[in-house]
Amino acid sequence: MTDKHGEAYREEARELLSDLEQAVLELEQDPAGEELVSRIFRAMHTIKGSGAMFGFDAIAGFTHHVETAFDLVRQGKLAVTPELINLTLRARDHIATLLEEAFGGDAAAECAGRSILDAFRDLGETGTSPGAASNTPTRTDATEETFRIRFRPPRDLFLTGANPILLLRELGELGESTVHAHIDELPEFEELDCEQCYVWWDIVLTTRRGQDAIRDVFIFVEADSAVKIERIAPDENGETTPRRLGDILADRGDAPMEAIEQALAARPRIGEILVESKVVEEGKVRSALKEQQHLEARKQQSATASSIRVPAERLDSLVNVVGELVTVQARLSQFAASSDDPEAAFVAEELERVTSRLRDHTMSIRMLPIGATFGRLQRLVRDLSRDLGKDIDFVTEGGETELDKTVIEQLNDPLVHLIRNSLDHGIEPAEARLAAGKPSKGVIRLAAIHSGAHVLIRIEDDGAGLDVDAIRARAVERGLIDADAELSESEIYTLIMKPGFSTARQVTEVSGRGVGMDVVRRNIEALRGSLDISSRNGSGTTIILKLPLTLAIIDGLLVTIASNYFVLPLANTLECFEIPRRQIREGSGGRFAAVRGEMVPYIDLRAHMKIEEDEPELSQVMVAETQYGKFGFVVDRVIGDHQTVIKRLDGLCKNLETFSGATILGDGTVALILDLDKLAKACIDLEHSGRQRAA
């Protein structure tokens, strides 16, 4: 086994373990879910089969016993109980441990695995109850069915580590089978390549296990192989009777019906006629004869996967190349606009159209549903609520909402901190909830929804809420604010995100060290997102995370201040109007402009950035939506839309909070990307400190 194959197995196994965990948690809520049981069994079966192929024998051996337990569940011989759910989750975690330890061998891990398997064995001996058959799907009295299976593996099957003989033996364990090997494609001995698979098979199988069990056998090789599974329909009496050879060949698609009818009209044996007329190979006729002897009839096409797995590094490289192409396209457009060559303008427009489509397609490839992250949090809530002795209903919405994979990867830690806080600090014990007139079971809701170029993630609980007085007292005690400081509720809530801040007087295993919310704030800001907290004492807390859809390329609005270029995120921009420069210079105190009947504050970016070059007579005010409401941003000139490839600020520039990055224009000039939320916050803080000095 090569490292390449081993890493491919690990990657797929991690995905299967994630799906397995989600299915087990859903099964806990719906013990009678037949599809959930089959889903768990298939995941276990694939992990086992693939592990055996690629040398992960410890994983294959351990998973085999867990799979056996769920086979009993499928047959109705073992009930779905809390003990089974807990054991399965422990088994899932143990498989994950073995996966990271490569080929196992750790004594502690082996001991833990034996403990889990012993518990499964005990559960299998005592877990059957009279009600088991009513709670779980059963196949002990299932109808016997006959299937025809055509398995045509790819030529390079052996190079993947797969062994078709093992698959055929596993099929034979499902019932009575007849196997025919097609060897017509075998080359002469001198041309034979031992690493190539030239053989394919037709199998007729009679089983009580159903079609899903057959698919489970081929689940790992189905994506690269042609696997056709057809159930042979019974006649009007409910029996599957032998059929004519011609009908079987026609059903299989091995011979056209017209040729069969012509052969029947000649009356000799149809198989001999078809072979002599070279309509069909002799091996296919023999295979059809075996099926005729076994039985047969109705066709069900097996769906094959049409997706490929691509390393994340290649995708990131593709995004970088597309970013460079966007920059080149901007340069060409700028050149075409400055020249009067219509041919250059046509080429620039065509390239802009193609680049835009390529950019959109590339970015869509990076988009992943956030549901997988939500699923991992379900396990956290389940385990932690049991440790804390709290009954929690965890509700998720919008799992299909898509985000850039980079954003999703960095979002896990903040969500874990927020959910843990809701569980530990937010949701009260059952006795306290009942005393407050609430249901004993607490509720935590996690929802995601698209909002323009952003995604809003809402974490809401119906717990005790934030105690404003306690937060304020703790902040005064820590010296974060003065005792007589006047703060709004939202300003007090932001104090909990200060480093080391915590109202907990006792440190627990879950929280109390004052690092959680500080980590959340820093991680969200690193994603160019924002965080908003609202709460009602006694009714619960709501936290809303606002995150950009992508961190790579955005639509921006290119503006200038003197000889400096800046980019405003277009998704935030609402409208633009002109204002005389003289009016800005003569303005005193807070600057406001009437925009559609609403007074909107504006920020003079020239003054804010201390740019002292010549001023224009008229300035442009871009009105944009920020975390703190509508704000206007005064610039000298608005150039227009600009596809912005975001470059990170490093070195001396990385601590410039009012800029979220930079981009390179078509002529090589660098333009800074403005962080409008940080600019608005800086303006509010400056205004607030000015009022305090005046007082």
C-alpha positions as CSV (number, residue, x, y, z in Angstrom):
1,M,0.0,0.0,0.0
2,T,1.4,3.4,-0.9
3,D,1.1,6.5,1.3
4,K,-1.1,8.0,-1.4
5,H,-3.7,5.2,-1.0
6,G,-3.4,5.3,2.8
7,E,-4.1,9.0,2.9
8,A,-7.0,8.6,0.5
9,Y,-8.5,6.0,2.8
10,R,-8.0,8.2,5.9
11,E,-9.7,11.1,4.1
12,E,-12.7,9.0,3.1
13,A,-12.9,7.4,6.5
14,R,-13.0,10.7,8.3
15,E,-16.0,11.7,6.1
16,L,-17.7,8.3,6.9
17,L,-17.1,8.8,10.6
18,S,-18.7,12.2,10.5
19,D,-21.7,10.8,8.7
20,L,-21.8,7.8,11.1
21,E,-21.8,10.1,14.1
22,Q,-24.7,12.1,12.6
23,A,-26.7,9.0,11.8
24,V,-26.2,7.6,15.4
25,L,-27.4,10.9,16.9
26,E,-30.5,10.9,14.7
27,L,-31.1,7.2,15.5
28,E,-31.1,8.1,19.2
29,Q,-34.1,10.4,18.5
30,D,-35.8,8.0,16.2
31,P,-35.0,4.4,17.3
32,A,-37.3,2.9,14.6
33,G,-35.5,4.6,11.8
34,E,-34.9,1.8,9.3
35,E,-32.9,4.0,6.9
36,L,-30.7,5.3,9.7
37,V,-29.8,1.7,10.7
38,S,-28.9,0.9,7.1
39,R,-26.9,4.2,6.9
40,I,-24.9,3.2,9.9
41,F,-24.3,-0.3,8.7
42,R,-23.2,0.9,5.3
43,A,-20.7,3.4,6.8
44,M,-19.3,0.6,9.1
45,H,-19.1,-1.8,6.1
46,T,-17.2,0.6,3.9
47,I,-14.8,1.5,6.7
48,K,-14.2,-2.2,7.3
49,G,-13.8,-3.2,3.6
50,S,-11.6,-0.3,2.7
51,G,-9.5,-0.7,5.8
52,A,-8.8,-4.4,4.9
53,M,-7.9,-3.4,1.3
54,F,-5.4,-0.7,2.4
55,G,-3.7,-2.5,5.3
56,F,-5.6,-0.9,8.2
57,D,-6.2,-4.3,9.7
58,A,-6.8,-3.0,13.3
59,I,-9.6,-0.8,12.0
60,A,-11.1,-3.6,9.8
61,G,-11.0,-6.2,12.6
62,F,-12.6,-3.8,15.2
63,T,-15.3,-2.4,12.8
64,H,-16.3,-6.0,11.7
65,H,-17.6,-6.7,15.2
66,V,-19.5,-3.4,15.4
67,E,-20.9,-4.0,12.0
68,T,-22.1,-7.5,13.2
69,A,-24.0,-5.8,16.0
70,F,-25.8,-3.5,13.6
71,D,-26.6,-6.5,11.4
72,L,-28.5,-7.9,14.4
73,V,-30.3,-4.6,14.6
74,R,-31.3,-4.7,10.9
75,Q,-32.6,-8.3,11.5
76,G,-34.6,-7.2,14.5
77,K,-32.6,-9.3,16.9
78,L,-31.1,-6.4,18.8
79,A,-33.1,-3.4,20.0
80,V,-31.9,0.2,19.7
81,T,-31.3,1.3,23.3
82,P,-29.4,4.1,25.0
83,E,-26.6,1.6,25.8
84,L,-26.3,0.7,22.1
85,I,-26.1,4.4,21.1
86,N,-23.4,5.1,23.7
87,L,-21.4,2.1,22.7
88,T,-21.6,3.0,19.0
89,L,-20.4,6.5,19.7
90,R,-17.5,5.1,21.7
91,A,-16.7,2.7,18.9
92,R,-16.8,5.7,16.4
93,D,-14.3,7.6,18.6
94,H,-12.1,4.5,18.9
95,I,-12.0,4.1,15.1
96,A,-11.0,7.7,14.7
97,T,-8.2,7.1,17.2
98,L,-7.0,4.1,15.3
99,L,-7.2,6.1,12.1
100,E,-4.8,8.7,13.4
101,E,-2.5,6.1,14.7
102,A,-2.1,4.7,11.2
103,F,-1.7,0.9,11.7
104,G,-2.6,0.8,15.4
105,G,-0.4,-1.2,17.8
106,D,-0.8,1.1,20.8
107,A,-1.5,-1.1,23.9
108,A,-3.9,1.4,25.5
109,A,-5.9,1.7,22.3
110,E,-6.0,-2.1,22.0
111,C,-7.3,-2.4,25.6
112,A,-9.9,0.3,24.9
113,G,-11.0,-1.6,21.8
114,R,-11.4,-4.9,23.6
115,S,-13.4,-3.2,26.3
116,I,-15.8,-1.8,23.7
117,L,-16.2,-5.1,21.9
118,D,-16.8,-7.0,25.1
119,A,-19.6,-4.5,25.9
120,F,-21.1,-5.1,22.4
121,R,-20.9,-8.8,23.0
122,D,-22.7,-8.5,26.3
123,L,-25.3,-6.3,24.8
124,G,-25.9,-8.8,22.0
125,E,-26.5,-11.6,24.5
126,T,-28.8,-9.6,26.7
127,G,-30.1,-6.8,24.4
128,T,-32.9,-8.8,22.7
129,S,-36.3,-8.0,24.1
130,P,-39.9,-8.9,23.1
131,G,-40.3,-5.4,21.7
132,A,-37.2,-5.4,19.7
133,A,-38.8,-6.4,16.5
134,S,-41.3,-3.6,16.7
135,N,-38.7,-1.0,17.3
136,T,-36.2,-2.0,14.7
137,P,-36.4,-3.2,11.1
138,T,-36.6,-7.0,10.7
139,R,-35.7,-9.3,7.9
140,T,-35.9,-12.6,9.7
141,D,-39.2,-13.4,7.9
142,A,-38.4,-11.3,4.7
143,T,-39.4,-12.7,1.3
144,E,-36.7,-14.5,-0.6
145,E,-35.7,-12.6,-3.7
146,T,-33.5,-13.3,-6.6
147,F,-31.1,-10.7,-8.2
148,R,-28.9,-10.7,-11.2
149,I,-25.7,-8.8,-10.7
150,R,-23.2,-7.7,-13.4
151,F,-19.9,-6.6,-12.0
152,R,-17.4,-5.2,-14.5
153,P,-14.4,-3.7,-12.6
154,P,-12.0,-1.3,-14.2
155,R,-8.8,-2.6,-15.7
156,D,-6.7,-1.0,-12.9
157,L,-8.7,-2.5,-10.1
158,F,-5.7,-4.3,-8.6
159,L,-3.7,-1.0,-8.4
160,T,-6.3,0.3,-5.8
161,G,-5.7,-2.6,-3.5
162,A,-9.1,-4.2,-4.2
163,N,-9.6,-7.9,-4.4
164,P,-12.7,-9.0,-6.4
165,I,-12.6,-12.5,-5.0
166,L,-13.3,-11.2,-1.6
167,L,-16.3,-9.3,-2.9
168,L,-17.7,-12.5,-4.6
169,R,-17.2,-14.5,-1.4
170,E,-19.1,-11.8,0.6
171,L,-21.9,-12.0,-1.9
172,G,-22.0,-15.8,-1.4
173,E,-22.5,-15.2,2.4
174,L,-25.8,-13.4,1.6
175,G,-27.5,-16.5,0.2
176,E,-27.3,-19.0,-2.6
177,S,-25.3,-17.7,-5.6
178,T,-24.3,-18.8,-9.0
179,V,-21.2,-17.0,-10.5
180,H,-20.0,-16.9,-14.1
181,A,-16.6,-15.3,-14.9
182,H,-16.2,-13.7,-18.4
183,I,-12.7,-14.3,-19.7
184,D,-13.3,-13.3,-23.4
185,E,-11.1,-10.2,-22.9
186,L,-8.0,-12.2,-21.7
187,P,-5.1,-11.4,-24.0
188,E,-2.5,-13.9,-25.2
189,F,0.0,-15.0,-22.5
190,E,2.8,-12.8,-24.0
191,E,0.7,-9.7,-23.8
192,L,-0.7,-10.5,-20.3
193,D,-0.2,-7.7,-17.7
194,C,-0.5,-9.2,-14.2
195,E,-1.5,-5.8,-12.7
196,Q,-4.5,-5.5,-15.0
197,C,-8.0,-7.1,-14.4
198,Y,-9.3,-8.6,-17.6
199,V,-12.2,-10.6,-16.0
200,W,-15.7,-9.5,-15.2
201,W,-18.6,-11.4,-13.6
202,D,-22.3,-12.2,-13.8
203,I,-23.8,-13.4,-10.5
204,V,-27.3,-14.7,-9.8
205,L,-28.1,-14.4,-6.1
206,T,-31.1,-15.6,-4.1
207,T,-31.2,-13.9,-0.7
208,R,-33.5,-12.7,2.1
209,R,-31.2,-9.8,2.9
210,G,-32.5,-7.4,0.2
211,Q,-30.9,-5.2,-2.4
212,D,-29.3,-2.8,0.1
213,A,-27.1,-5.7,1.5
214,I,-25.9,-6.3,-2.1
215,R,-25.0,-2.7,-2.6
216,D,-23.1,-2.7,0.6
217,V,-20.7,-5.3,-0.8
218,F,-19.8,-3.1,-3.8
219,I,-20.0,0.2,-1.9
220,F,-16.3,1.0,-2.1
221,V,-15.7,0.0,-5.7
222,E,-19.0,1.1,-7.2
223,A,-17.7,4.6,-8.1
224,D,-15.0,3.1,-10.5
225,S,-16.8,0.0,-11.6
226,A,-19.8,-0.8,-13.7
227,V,-22.2,-2.5,-11.2
228,K,-25.7,-3.4,-12.3
229,I,-28.1,-5.0,-9.8
230,E,-31.5,-6.1,-11.1
231,R,-34.2,-7.9,-9.1
232,I,-35.9,-10.8,-11.0
233,A,-39.6,-10.2,-10.8
234,P,-41.9,-13.0,-9.7
235,D,-44.7,-14.2,-11.9
236,E,-48.4,-13.7,-11.2
237,N,-48.3,-16.6,-8.7
238,G,-45.5,-14.8,-6.7
239,E,-42.9,-17.3,-7.8
240,T,-39.7,-16.7,-9.7
241,T,-39.7,-19.3,-12.5
242,P,-37.1,-20.1,-15.1
243,R,-37.3,-18.0,-18.3
244,R,-36.5,-18.5,-21.9
245,L,-32.9,-18.0,-22.9
246,G,-33.8,-15.3,-25.5
247,D,-35.7,-13.3,-22.9
248,I,-32.8,-13.3,-20.5
249,L,-30.3,-12.2,-23.2
250,A,-32.7,-9.4,-24.2
251,D,-33.2,-8.3,-20.7
252,R,-29.5,-8.1,-20.1
253,G,-29.0,-6.2,-23.3
254,D,-26.5,-8.8,-24.5
255,A,-28.4,-9.4,-27.8
256,P,-31.0,-7.3,-29.7
257,M,-34.5,-8.6,-29.7
258,E,-34.8,-8.5,-33.5
259,A,-31.9,-11.0,-33.8
260,I,-33.4,-13.2,-31.1
261,E,-36.8,-13.3,-33.0
262,Q,-35.0,-14.2,-36.2
263,A,-33.2,-17.0,-34.5
264,L,-36.4,-18.2,-32.9
265,A,-38.0,-18.3,-36.3
266,A,-35.2,-20.7,-37.5
267,R,-36.2,-23.0,-34.6
268,P,-32.7,-24.6,-33.8
269,R,-31.2,-23.9,-30.4
270,I,-31.1,-20.1,-30.1
271,G,-27.8,-20.0,-28.3
272,E,-26.0,-21.9,-31.0
273,I,-27.5,-19.7,-33.7
274,L,-26.6,-16.4,-31.9
275,V,-23.0,-17.6,-31.4
276,E,-22.6,-18.8,-35.0
277,S,-24.0,-15.6,-36.4
278,K,-21.6,-13.7,-34.1
279,V,-24.4,-11.6,-32.6
280,V,-23.2,-12.5,-29.1
281,E,-20.1,-14.2,-27.5
282,E,-20.3,-17.7,-26.3
283,G,-19.4,-16.7,-22.8
284,K,-22.4,-14.5,-22.5
285,V,-24.7,-17.2,-23.7
286,R,-23.3,-19.6,-21.1
287,S,-23.8,-17.0,-18.4
288,A,-27.5,-16.5,-19.6
289,L,-28.0,-20.2,-19.4
290,K,-26.8,-20.3,-15.8
291,E,-29.2,-17.5,-15.0
292,Q,-32.0,-19.4,-16.7
293,Q,-31.3,-22.4,-14.6
294,H,-31.3,-20.2,-11.5
295,L,-34.3,-17.9,-12.4
296,E,-34.9,-14.2,-13.2
297,A,-36.7,-11.0,-14.6
298,R,-36.9,-7.2,-13.7
299,K,-34.3,-4.6,-14.2
300,Q,-33.1,-1.9,-11.8
301,Q,-30.2,0.3,-12.9
302,S,-27.6,0.9,-10.3
303,A,-26.7,4.5,-9.9
304,T,-23.0,5.3,-10.1
305,A,-21.2,8.2,-8.5
306,S,-20.1,11.0,-10.8
307,S,-17.8,13.0,-8.5
308,I,-14.1,13.2,-8.0
309,R,-11.9,14.0,-5.0
310,V,-9.4,16.8,-5.4
311,P,-6.7,17.8,-2.8
312,A,-7.4,21.1,-1.1
313,E,-4.0,22.4,-2.1
314,R,-4.9,22.1,-5.8
315,L,-8.1,24.0,-5.3
316,D,-6.2,26.8,-3.4
317,S,-3.7,26.9,-6.2
318,L,-6.5,27.2,-8.7
319,V,-8.0,30.1,-6.8
320,N,-4.6,31.9,-6.8
321,V,-4.3,31.5,-10.5
322,V,-7.8,32.8,-11.1
323,G,-6.9,35.8,-8.8
324,E,-3.9,36.5,-11.0
325,L,-6.1,36.2,-14.1
326,V,-8.5,38.7,-12.6
327,T,-5.6,41.2,-12.1
328,V,-4.4,40.7,-15.7
329,Q,-7.9,41.1,-17.0
330,A,-8.2,44.4,-15.1
331,R,-4.9,45.6,-16.6
332,L,-6.1,44.8,-20.1
333,S,-9.4,46.5,-19.5
334,Q,-7.6,49.6,-18.3
335,F,-5.3,49.6,-21.4
336,A,-8.3,49.1,-23.7
337,A,-10.1,52.0,-22.1
338,S,-7.1,54.3,-22.5
339,S,-6.6,53.4,-26.2
340,D,-9.0,54.0,-29.0
341,D,-8.6,50.5,-30.5
342,P,-12.0,48.9,-30.9
343,E,-10.4,45.4,-31.3
344,A,-8.6,45.8,-28.0
345,A,-11.9,46.9,-26.3
346,F,-13.7,43.8,-27.8
347,V,-11.0,41.4,-26.5
348,A,-11.0,43.1,-23.1
349,E,-14.8,42.7,-22.8
350,E,-14.7,39.1,-23.9
351,L,-11.9,38.3,-21.5
352,E,-13.8,40.1,-18.7
353,R,-16.9,37.9,-19.4
354,V,-14.9,34.7,-19.4
355,T,-12.9,35.6,-16.3
356,S,-16.1,36.5,-14.5
357,R,-17.6,33.1,-15.3
358,L,-14.4,31.3,-14.3
359,R,-14.2,33.2,-11.1
360,D,-17.8,32.4,-10.2
361,H,-17.3,28.7,-11.0
362,T,-14.1,28.4,-9.1
363,M,-15.5,30.1,-6.0
364,S,-18.6,27.8,-6.2
365,I,-16.3,24.8,-6.0
366,R,-14.9,26.1,-2.7
367,M,-18.3,26.5,-1.3
368,L,-19.4,23.8,1.2
369,P,-22.6,23.3,3.2
370,I,-22.2,24.2,6.8
371,G,-24.4,21.3,7.9
372,A,-21.3,19.1,8.5
373,T,-20.1,21.6,11.2
374,F,-23.5,21.7,12.7
375,G,-23.6,17.9,12.9
376,R,-20.3,17.8,14.8
377,L,-21.8,20.2,17.4
378,Q,-24.7,17.8,18.0
379,R,-22.3,15.3,19.5
380,L,-20.8,18.1,21.7
381,V,-24.3,19.1,23.0
382,R,-25.2,15.5,23.7
383,D,-22.1,14.7,25.6
384,L,-21.7,17.9,27.5
385,S,-25.4,18.2,28.5
386,R,-25.1,14.7,30.1
387,D,-22.0,15.7,31.9
388,L,-23.7,18.8,33.3
389,G,-26.9,17.0,34.1
390,K,-29.0,19.2,31.8
391,D,-31.7,18.2,29.4
392,I,-31.1,20.1,26.2
393,D,-33.0,20.2,22.9
394,F,-30.5,21.2,20.2
395,V,-32.2,22.6,17.0
396,T,-30.3,23.3,13.8
397,E,-31.6,25.2,10.7
398,G,-30.0,26.1,7.4
399,G,-27.5,23.3,7.3
400,E,-27.6,23.6,3.5
401,T,-26.3,27.1,3.6
402,E,-22.9,27.3,1.8
403,L,-19.7,29.0,2.9
404,D,-16.2,29.1,1.6
405,K,-14.3,26.1,2.9
406,T,-11.6,28.3,4.5
407,V,-14.3,30.1,6.5
408,I,-15.9,26.8,7.6
409,E,-12.5,25.4,8.7
410,Q,-11.9,28.4,10.9
411,L,-15.4,28.6,12.2
412,N,-15.4,25.4,14.3
413,D,-13.6,26.7,17.3
414,P,-15.7,29.9,17.8
415,L,-18.9,27.8,17.5
416,V,-17.7,25.3,20.0
417,H,-16.9,28.1,22.5
418,L,-20.3,29.7,22.0
419,I,-22.3,26.4,22.3
420,R,-20.3,25.5,25.5
421,N,-21.1,28.9,27.0
422,S,-24.8,28.4,26.2
423,L,-24.7,25.0,27.9
424,D,-22.8,26.0,31.0
425,H,-23.7,29.6,31.6
426,G,-26.9,30.0,29.6
427,I,-29.2,27.0,30.2
428,E,-30.2,26.7,33.9
429,P,-30.6,23.4,35.8
430,A,-34.0,21.9,35.5
431,E,-35.0,22.9,39.0
432,A,-34.2,26.6,38.4
433,R,-36.1,26.5,35.1
434,L,-39.2,25.0,36.6
435,A,-39.0,27.6,39.4
436,A,-38.8,30.4,36.8
437,G,-41.9,29.0,35.0
438,K,-39.9,27.5,32.1
439,P,-40.0,24.0,30.7
440,S,-37.4,21.7,32.3
441,K,-35.8,21.1,28.9
442,G,-33.6,23.9,27.6
443,V,-33.4,24.8,23.9
444,I,-30.4,25.9,21.9
445,R,-31.0,27.0,18.3
446,L,-28.3,27.2,15.7
447,A,-29.3,28.6,12.4
448,A,-27.5,29.9,9.2
449,I,-29.0,32.0,6.5
450,H,-27.6,33.9,3.4
451,S,-27.7,37.7,3.6
452,G,-26.2,39.3,0.4
453,A,-22.5,38.6,0.3
454,H,-22.5,37.4,3.9
455,V,-23.9,34.5,5.9
456,L,-25.5,35.1,9.3
457,I,-25.1,32.4,11.9
458,R,-27.5,32.8,14.9
459,I,-26.8,31.0,18.2
460,E,-29.8,31.4,20.5
461,D,-30.7,29.9,23.9
462,D,-33.7,30.3,26.2
463,G,-31.5,30.3,29.4
464,A,-30.9,32.9,32.1
465,G,-29.5,35.5,29.8
466,L,-26.7,37.9,30.6
467,D,-26.7,39.8,33.9
468,V,-25.8,43.3,33.0
469,D,-25.1,44.3,36.7
470,A,-22.8,41.3,37.3
471,I,-20.9,42.0,34.1
472,R,-20.5,45.7,35.0
473,A,-19.4,44.9,38.6
474,R,-16.8,42.4,37.3
475,A,-15.5,44.9,34.8
476,V,-15.1,47.6,37.5
477,E,-13.4,45.0,39.7
478,R,-11.0,44.1,36.9
479,G,-10.3,47.8,36.2
480,L,-11.7,47.6,32.7
481,I,-14.1,50.5,33.2
482,D,-14.6,53.3,35.8
483,A,-17.3,52.8,38.4
484,D,-19.2,55.9,37.2
485,A,-18.8,55.1,33.4
486,E,-22.0,55.4,31.4
487,L,-22.3,52.4,29.1
488,S,-25.2,51.1,27.0
489,E,-26.3,47.5,27.3
490,S,-24.6,46.6,24.0
491,E,-21.3,48.2,25.2
492,I,-21.6,46.2,28.5
493,Y,-22.1,43.0,26.5
494,T,-18.9,43.7,24.5
495,L,-16.9,43.6,27.8
496,I,-17.3,39.8,28.0
497,M,-15.0,39.6,25.0
498,K,-12.1,41.2,26.8
499,P,-9.1,38.9,27.4
500,G,-9.4,37.1,30.7
501,F,-12.9,38.3,31.4
502,S,-15.3,36.0,33.2
503,T,-18.2,36.4,35.7
504,A,-17.7,32.8,36.9
505,R,-16.3,32.7,40.4
506,Q,-15.4,29.0,40.1
507,V,-13.3,27.5,37.3
508,T,-14.9,24.3,36.0
509,E,-13.8,21.8,33.3
510,V,-16.2,23.6,30.9
511,S,-15.5,27.3,31.5
512,G,-14.6,30.0,33.9
513,R,-11.0,30.9,32.8
514,G,-12.1,33.9,30.7
515,V,-10.6,32.8,27.4
516,G,-13.6,31.6,25.4
517,M,-15.2,34.8,24.2
518,D,-11.9,36.5,23.6
519,V,-11.0,33.6,21.2
520,V,-14.3,33.9,19.5
521,R,-13.9,37.6,18.9
522,R,-10.4,37.3,17.5
523,N,-11.3,34.3,15.3
524,I,-14.4,36.0,13.9
525,E,-12.5,39.3,13.2
526,A,-9.7,37.2,11.5
527,L,-12.4,36.0,9.1
528,R,-13.4,39.7,8.4
529,G,-16.7,39.0,10.2
530,S,-18.5,40.7,13.1
531,L,-20.3,39.5,16.2
532,D,-23.4,41.0,17.8
533,I,-24.8,40.1,21.2
534,S,-28.3,40.7,22.5
535,S,-29.9,39.3,25.7
536,R,-32.8,39.6,28.1
537,N,-32.2,38.7,31.7
538,G,-34.1,35.5,32.4
539,S,-35.2,35.0,28.8
540,G,-32.0,33.9,27.0
541,T,-29.1,35.2,24.8
542,T,-28.8,35.6,21.1
543,I,-25.4,35.9,19.3
544,I,-25.3,36.6,15.6
545,L,-22.1,36.0,13.6
546,K,-21.8,37.9,10.3
547,L,-19.3,36.2,8.0
548,P,-18.2,36.9,4.4
549,L,-19.1,34.2,1.9
550,T,-15.5,34.0,0.7
551,L,-12.1,35.3,1.7
552,A,-10.5,35.2,-1.7
553,I,-12.2,37.4,-4.2
554,I,-14.9,40.1,-3.7
555,D,-16.8,42.7,-5.7
556,G,-15.5,46.1,-4.7
557,L,-15.9,49.8,-5.4
558,L,-12.6,51.5,-6.3
559,V,-12.2,55.0,-5.0
560,T,-9.4,57.6,-4.6
561,I,-8.3,60.1,-2.0
562,A,-5.6,62.3,-3.6
563,S,-3.2,59.9,-5.3
564,N,-4.2,56.9,-3.0
565,Y,-6.5,54.1,-4.1
566,F,-8.9,52.3,-1.8
567,V,-11.6,49.6,-2.2
568,L,-14.9,49.6,-0.4
569,P,-16.8,46.2,-0.3
570,L,-19.6,46.6,-2.8
571,A,-22.0,44.3,-0.8
572,N,-22.1,47.0,1.9
573,T,-22.5,50.0,-0.3
574,L,-26.0,51.5,-0.6
575,E,-25.7,54.8,-2.6
576,C,-23.5,57.8,-3.4
577,F,-24.0,61.6,-3.3
578,E,-21.8,64.7,-3.7
579,I,-20.9,67.2,-1.0
580,P,-18.9,70.5,-1.3
581,R,-15.5,70.2,0.3
582,R,-16.1,73.6,2.0
583,Q,-19.1,72.2,3.9
584,I,-16.9,69.4,5.3
585,R,-14.1,71.7,6.4
586,E,-16.6,74.1,8.1
587,G,-18.5,71.3,9.8
588,S,-18.2,71.2,13.6
589,G,-18.8,68.4,16.0
590,G,-20.4,65.3,14.5
591,R,-21.0,65.4,10.8
592,F,-24.4,64.3,9.5
593,A,-26.1,64.4,6.1
594,A,-29.8,64.0,5.3
595,V,-30.2,60.9,3.1
596,R,-33.8,60.1,2.0
597,G,-35.2,61.6,5.2
598,E,-32.7,60.0,7.5
599,M,-29.7,61.6,9.2
600,V,-26.6,59.6,8.4
601,P,-23.2,60.3,10.1
602,Y,-20.3,60.5,7.7
603,I,-16.5,60.1,8.1
604,D,-14.0,62.2,6.3
605,L,-11.5,59.6,5.3
606,R,-9.0,62.2,4.1
607,A,-8.9,63.7,7.6
608,H,-9.1,60.3,9.3
609,M,-6.0,59.1,7.4
610,K,-4.2,62.5,7.7
611,I,-3.9,62.9,3.9
612,E,-2.9,66.6,3.2
613,E,-2.6,66.7,-0.6
614,D,-4.7,69.1,-2.6
615,E,-8.4,68.9,-2.0
616,P,-11.1,68.8,-4.7
617,E,-14.0,71.2,-4.7
618,L,-16.5,68.4,-4.6
619,S,-16.2,65.1,-2.7
620,Q,-18.2,61.9,-3.0
621,V,-19.9,60.3,0.0
622,M,-20.4,56.6,-0.2
623,V,-23.3,55.5,2.1
624,A,-22.8,51.9,3.4
625,E,-24.4,49.5,5.9
626,T,-22.1,48.7,8.8
627,Q,-22.4,46.7,12.0
628,Y,-23.2,50.0,13.7
629,G,-25.8,51.2,11.3
630,K,-25.5,53.4,8.2
631,F,-22.4,55.5,7.7
632,G,-21.1,57.7,5.0
633,F,-17.5,57.6,3.9
634,V,-16.1,60.7,2.2
635,V,-13.7,60.2,-0.7
636,D,-12.4,62.3,-3.5
637,R,-13.6,60.3,-6.5
638,V,-15.5,57.1,-7.2
639,I,-13.9,55.2,-10.2
640,G,-16.3,52.2,-10.4
641,D,-16.7,48.5,-9.8
642,H,-13.6,46.4,-9.3
643,Q,-13.2,42.6,-9.0
644,T,-11.0,42.5,-5.9
645,V,-8.4,39.8,-5.3
646,I,-7.8,40.0,-1.6
647,K,-4.2,39.9,-0.4
648,R,-3.4,39.6,3.3
649,L,-1.5,42.4,5.1
650,D,1.6,41.1,6.8
651,G,4.6,42.5,8.6
652,L,4.3,46.1,9.7
653,C,0.8,46.5,8.1
654,K,-0.9,43.5,9.7
655,N,-2.1,45.5,12.8
656,L,-3.8,48.2,10.8
657,E,-7.3,47.5,12.0
658,T,-9.2,49.8,9.5
659,F,-7.9,47.8,6.5
660,S,-9.0,44.2,5.9
661,G,-6.4,43.6,3.1
662,A,-5.0,44.9,-0.1
663,T,-5.3,44.3,-3.8
664,I,-3.3,44.9,-6.9
665,L,-4.8,47.0,-9.7
666,G,-4.2,46.5,-13.4
667,D,-1.3,49.0,-13.6
668,G,0.4,47.4,-10.5
669,T,-0.7,50.0,-8.0
670,V,-1.6,48.7,-4.6
671,A,-5.1,49.6,-3.2
672,L,-6.0,49.1,0.4
673,I,-9.4,47.4,1.2
674,L,-11.3,49.4,3.8
675,D,-12.9,47.6,6.8
676,L,-16.1,49.7,7.1
677,D,-17.1,48.2,10.4
678,K,-13.8,49.1,12.0
679,L,-13.9,52.6,10.6
680,A,-17.4,53.1,12.0
681,K,-16.3,51.8,15.4
682,A,-13.2,54.0,15.4
683,C,-15.4,57.0,14.7
684,I,-17.9,56.1,17.5
685,D,-15.0,55.6,19.9
686,L,-13.5,58.9,18.9
687,E,-16.8,60.7,19.4
688,H,-17.3,59.0,22.8
689,S,-13.9,59.9,24.1
690,G,-14.4,63.5,22.9
691,R,-17.6,63.8,24.9
692,Q,-15.9,62.4,28.0
693,R,-13.1,64.9,27.7
694,A,-15.6,67.7,27.3
695,A,-17.4,66.5,30.4
